[in-house]
Amino acid sequence: MPPINRREFVKVLGAGVISSFPFFSAKTVFANAHPHVVIVGGGTGGATAAKYLKLADPNIKVTIVERNEMYHRCYGSNEVLTGHVSMDDITISYDALKNIYGVNFIFGSVVSVEPNAQRIILKDRTKLSYDRLIVSPGIDFIWDNIDGQTEIVANTSIPHA
Ligand SMILES: Cc1cc2nc3c(=O)[nH]c(=O)nc-3n(C[C@H](O)[C@H](O)[C@H](O)COP(=O)(O)OP(=O)(O)OC[C@H]3O[C@@H](n4cnc5c(N)ncnc54)[C@H](O)[C@@H]3O)c2cc1C
C-alpha cells in the first residue's frame, strides 16, 4: 500500500466519522428526543464538539457557555509574533456556529457543576440544566511548579510558549 500523508489520513478519517452519523441520533443515546447538551468552553474542543453534535442530529439542543465573545486561536499565534499575520487574523467569531449550525451561546463564566442536579452555575448565579455536559475549558498554568517561574515573569521576561 502506498504511504498515506497526514492530510489524506485526516480526510479518510473525516469521511468515516461523517458516514457513521446516520447511526447516531438523539434517540439512540438520550431518553428525551430533544436533549440539551451544554458545553463549557467554546475553544477548539468545545466548538468542534458542538458543530458535530448538530450535524449528527439537529434535534439536539446544544449550548456553549463561553467567557469571551470572540475566540483567539493559539495555533498560528507565533506568526503574530513574527509579524506575518495580525491579531485580527487569529480572532474568530462564533457567527458560523450560531447561524449555520444553530448552536446557542451564553457568554459568561461557569463557576461550578452540580452533577447530581444536572446543572451548571454561572458567575452571575444563573443556573443552566443539561441532559449531557461536555467540559472543555482548556488548560491553565500552575506557575509555582517551575522554580523561578511566576505569572508576572511569564508575562514579562520569559513567555511560557
Ligand atoms: C502559544 C500556543 C501556540 C499553539 N500552537 C499550536 C499549533 O500551532 N498547532 C496546534 O495544533 N495547537 C497549538 N496550540 C495548542 C492549541 O491551541 C490547543 O490544543 C487548543 O486550543 C486546545 O483547545 P481547547 O478547546 O481544549 O482549549 P482552549 O482553546 O483553551 O479553549 C477553552 C475555552 O474555554 C473557555 N473557558 C475556560 N474556562 C471557562 C469557564 N469557567 N467558563 C466559561 N468558559 C471557559 C475559555 O475562554 C476558552 O475559550 C498552541 C497553544 C498555545 C498556548
The ligand as an SDF file (V2000), in Angstrom:
LIG
                    3D

 53 58  0  0  0  0  0  0  0  0999 V2000
    1.1130   29.7170   22.2480 C   0  0  0  0  0  0  0  0  0  0  0  0
    0.3890   28.4920   21.7420 C   0  0  0  0  0  0  0  0  0  0  0  0
    0.5950   28.0330   20.4470 C   0  0  0  0  0  0  0  0  0  0  0  0
   -0.0620   26.8960   19.9680 C   0  0  0  0  0  0  0  0  0  0  0  0
    0.1580   26.4780   18.6870 N   0  0  0  0  0  0  0  0  0  0  0  0
   -0.4550   25.3840   18.2110 C   0  0  0  0  0  0  0  0  0  0  0  0
   -0.2680   24.9470   16.8670 C   0  0  0  0  0  0  0  0  0  0  0  0
    0.4960   25.5450   16.1160 O   0  0  0  0  0  0  0  0  0  0  0  0
   -0.9580   23.8540   16.4190 N   0  0  0  0  0  0  0  0  0  0  0  0
   -1.8120   23.1740   17.2470 C   0  0  0  0  0  0  0  0  0  0  0  0
   -2.4050   22.1840   16.8090 O   0  0  0  0  0  0  0  0  0  0  0  0
   -2.0110   23.5750   18.5340 N   0  0  0  0  0  0  0  0  0  0  0  0
   -1.3630   24.6420   19.0320 C   0  0  0  0  0  0  0  0  0  0  0  0
   -1.5670   25.0200   20.3190 N   0  0  0  0  0  0  0  0  0  0  0  0
   -2.4510   24.2250   21.1550 C   0  0  0  0  0  0  0  0  0  0  0  0
   -3.9250   24.5580   20.8860 C   0  0  0  0  0  0  0  0  0  0  0  0
   -4.1120   25.9460   20.9640 O   0  0  0  0  0  0  0  0  0  0  0  0
   -4.7550   23.8370   21.9420 C   0  0  0  0  0  0  0  0  0  0  0  0
   -4.5130   22.4510   21.8420 O   0  0  0  0  0  0  0  0  0  0  0  0
   -6.2370   24.0930   21.7690 C   0  0  0  0  0  0  0  0  0  0  0  0
   -6.5300   25.4730   21.8050 O   0  0  0  0  0  0  0  0  0  0  0  0
   -6.9770   23.3810   22.8760 C   0  0  0  0  0  0  0  0  0  0  0  0
   -8.3550   23.5960   22.6730 O   0  0  0  0  0  0  0  0  0  0  0  0
   -9.3700   23.5450   23.8810 P   0  0  0  0  0  0  0  0  0  0  0  0
  -10.7350   23.7550   23.3070 O   0  0  0  0  0  0  0  0  0  0  0  0
   -9.1130   22.3210   24.6930 O   0  0  0  0  0  0  0  0  0  0  0  0
   -8.9480   24.7480   24.8300 O   0  0  0  0  0  0  0  0  0  0  0  0
   -8.9560   26.3080   24.5270 P   0  0  0  0  0  0  0  0  0  0  0  0
   -8.6780   26.5940   23.1010 O   0  0  0  0  0  0  0  0  0  0  0  0
   -8.0480   26.8850   25.5570 O   0  0  0  0  0  0  0  0  0  0  0  0
  -10.4580   26.7420   24.8180 O   0  0  0  0  0  0  0  0  0  0  0  0
  -11.0030   26.7170   26.0970 C   0  0  0  0  0  0  0  0  0  0  0  0
  -12.1350   27.7300   26.1450 C   0  0  0  0  0  0  0  0  0  0  0  0
  -12.8450   27.5510   27.3560 O   0  0  0  0  0  0  0  0  0  0  0  0
  -13.1820   28.8420   27.8710 C   0  0  0  0  0  0  0  0  0  0  0  0
  -13.3450   28.6880   29.3220 N   0  0  0  0  0  0  0  0  0  0  0  0
  -12.4220   28.2530   30.2150 C   0  0  0  0  0  0  0  0  0  0  0  0
  -12.9270   28.2010   31.4310 N   0  0  0  0  0  0  0  0  0  0  0  0
  -14.2120   28.6230   31.3420 C   0  0  0  0  0  0  0  0  0  0  0  0
  -15.2620   28.8110   32.2910 C   0  0  0  0  0  0  0  0  0  0  0  0
  -15.0900   28.5430   33.5990 N   0  0  0  0  0  0  0  0  0  0  0  0
  -16.4590   29.2740   31.8510 N   0  0  0  0  0  0  0  0  0  0  0  0
  -16.6580   29.5460   30.5170 C   0  0  0  0  0  0  0  0  0  0  0  0
  -15.6890   29.3950   29.5800 N   0  0  0  0  0  0  0  0  0  0  0  0
  -14.4840   28.9300   29.9870 C   0  0  0  0  0  0  0  0  0  0  0  0
  -12.0070   29.7350   27.5000 C   0  0  0  0  0  0  0  0  0  0  0  0
  -12.4070   31.1010   27.4540 O   0  0  0  0  0  0  0  0  0  0  0  0
  -11.6510   29.1830   26.1060 C   0  0  0  0  0  0  0  0  0  0  0  0
  -12.2970   29.8830   25.0570 O   0  0  0  0  0  0  0  0  0  0  0  0
   -0.9360   26.1770   20.8270 C   0  0  0  0  0  0  0  0  0  0  0  0
   -1.1640   26.6410   22.1410 C   0  0  0  0  0  0  0  0  0  0  0  0
   -0.5160   27.7660   22.6100 C   0  0  0  0  0  0  0  0  0  0  0  0
   -0.7620   28.2360   24.0290 C   0  0  0  0  0  0  0  0  0  0  0  0
  1  2  1  0
  2  3  1  0
  2 52  2  0
  3  4  2  0
  4  5  1  0
  4 50  1  0
  5  6  2  0
  6  7  1  0
  6 13  1  0
  7  8  2  0
  7  9  1  0
  9 10  1  0
 10 11  2  0
 10 12  1  0
 12 13  2  0
 13 14  1  0
 14 15  1  0
 14 50  1  0
 15 16  1  0
 16 17  1  0
 16 18  1  0
 18 19  1  0
 18 20  1  0
 20 21  1  0
 20 22  1  0
 22 23  1  0
 23 24  1  0
 24 25  2  0
 24 26  1  0
 24 27  1  0
 27 28  1  0
 28 29  2  0
 28 30  1  0
 28 31  1  0
 31 32  1  0
 32 33  1  0
 33 34  1  0
 33 48  1  0
 34 35  1  0
 35 36  1  0
 35 46  1  0
 36 37  1  0
 36 45  1  0
 37 38  2  0
 38 39  1  0
 39 40  1  0
 39 45  2  0
 40 41  1  0
 40 42  2  0
 42 43  1  0
 43 44  2  0
 44 45  1  0
 46 47  1  0
 46 48  1  0
 48 49  1  0
 50 51  2  0
 51 52  1  0
 52 53  1  0
M  END
$$$$
